[in-house]
Amino acid sequence: LLGRDDIMVIAGGVIPAQDYEFLYNAGVVGVFGPGTCIPEAAVKILQILIECLKSE
């Protein structure tokens, strides 16, 4: 995002489903809407972070 590969951006809240693709294309690595199970979201974020760290 903004040329910064060292910053992982996560989006959450009331975000229309049609905006998800735009966000992902802009560099957002995870989008979590209302009702997201917090432990599941945390696991997914950790998995993404681990993958990012492996590629360094």
C-alpha positions in Angstrom: 0.0 0.0 0.0 1.4 3.4 -1.0 4.6 1.6 -2.0 5.2 0.3 1.5 5.5 -3.5 1.5 6.5 -3.4 5.2 3.0 -2.2 6.3 0.1 -4.7 6.5 -3.3 -3.1 6.2 -6.4 -4.8 7.6 -9.9 -3.3 7.1 -12.9 -3.9 9.2 -16.4 -2.6 9.9 -19.4 -2.0 7.7 -17.8 -2.2 4.3 -20.0 -3.0 1.3 -19.1 -6.3 -0.3 -18.7 -4.6 -3.7 -15.8 -2.6 -2.2 -13.8 -5.7 -1.1 -12.2 -6.2 -4.6 -11.1 -2.5 -4.7 -9.6 -2.8 -1.2 -7.7 -6.0 -2.1 -6.4 -4.4 -5.3 -5.3 -1.4 -3.3 -3.2 -3.6 -1.1 -5.4 -4.5 1.9 -4.6 -8.0 3.0 -7.8 -8.7 5.0 -11.3 -7.4 5.2 -13.5 -8.3 8.1 -17.1 -7.3 8.3 -19.6 -7.1 11.2 -20.1 -10.4 12.9 -16.6 -11.6 12.2 -15.5 -14.2 14.7 -12.6 -12.4 16.4 -10.5 -15.6 17.1 -10.9 -16.7 13.5 -9.9 -13.2 12.2 -6.9 -13.2 14.5 -5.8 -16.6 13.2 -6.2 -15.4 9.6 -4.2 -12.2 10.3 -1.4 -14.3 12.0 -1.3 -16.6 8.9 -1.0 -13.6 6.6 1.7 -12.1 8.7 3.7 -15.4 8.9 3.5 -15.7 5.1 4.7 -12.1 4.7 7.6 -12.7 7.1 8.6 -15.9 5.2 9.0 -14.0 1.9 11.5 -11.5 3.5 
